[in-house]
């Protein structure tokens, strides 16, 4: 891997991690194009995910700060009843439970689904689900402002766990789960990104432990930094873009993109 490869993969991670177009599907394409085995670059993968995680922290700092303050007040036993940040913490914990359970089978899921054929099929299937969800959402007369019940949080959490399957987008699956419940797009997207924090932190911790046990670093420090920096920059740009985009537009654009991308995968790699 050279510096350009590191920058390309970092940018790709930053963009596809947040847009509902499947980061795993694009990484498979990148592996083929750059002649790299991304799955073997565990340390580099950790740095890319740290970059996108930092992007979420910074963009949603107001919400993150509110949760930190709520936790401190809880410890000091000064947390007021019905604190919105405390309620958000509870919903995020509930939404994370399915990902923790299904995450135990992550390696098995990868062994079955991390291939171009599977990703191609799922890219099309999920695109169809996007279209169906948008049609359903249009028929909902009264839109819900935000995630406001434990059932909604749990359903969105189950949707997030499906993103363990390559070809299914974390943001896409969670936003669709919100649309089927009549929750406004930008609000469920915000919850989706905040929900990614504990999930990504948990995954990074497990991967970090494996790296420490192996005692090997697979990429040079300079390349790690480039990957981290580009994933952070493109990550925060893609979050900002999607949050603004969803205020006035549907997921149908991304559905069309997924179908085109699936055709590309089929044409060149199948």
Protein Blocks (a to p, Z undefined) as FASTA:
>chain_A
ZZklmmmmmmmmmmmmmpcgbjmlmmmmmmmmnopafklmmmlmmmmmmmmmmmmmmmmm
mmmmmmmmmmmmmmnopacehiaklmmmmmmmmmmmmmmmmmmmmmmmmmmmmcfklmmm
mmmmmmmmmmmmmmmmmmpmbacfbdcbfklmmmmmmmmmmmmpghiafklmmmmmmmmn
opafklmmmmmmmmmmmmmmmmmmmmmmmmmmnopafbdfklmmmmmmmmmmmmmmmmmm
mmmmmmmpcfklmmmmmmmmmmmmmmmmZZ
